[in-house]
């Protein structure tokens, strides 16, 4: 009888160590799997950034930017893309520094078309002002 009780206690003690090791291993495996799935999901949603509430906030992708007076203009797409792509929001001063002065002595305007995820947006600002490109919620 005493031997049975001793074996029962030893078995319970060994079982609890086994269970604890199993639980820790299971938890580590779960955490690794979760992080791997999260990383792959982020790669699949390239061009977006997940906020803490797990809803995607898309990032700016400039499609076209023209600076001028309507008759004479220059292509500012590359400059704006360099400054804005991959950002959540950005404010850019509109000036001849974007792509030169296509219409000397005439007030110019910048027209930008950009994407936030799949949503097409546009922004406009006059010379010596700032244009805001924003992809927030």
Secondary structure, DSSP 8 states (H G I E B T S, - for coil): -HHHHHHHHHHHHHHHHHHHHHHHHHHHHHHHHHHHHHHHHHHHTTTEEE-TTS-EEE-EEEEEEEEESSSSEEE-HHHHHHHHTT-SEEEEE-STTTT--SSTTS--EEEEEEEETTEEEEEEEETTSEEEEE---
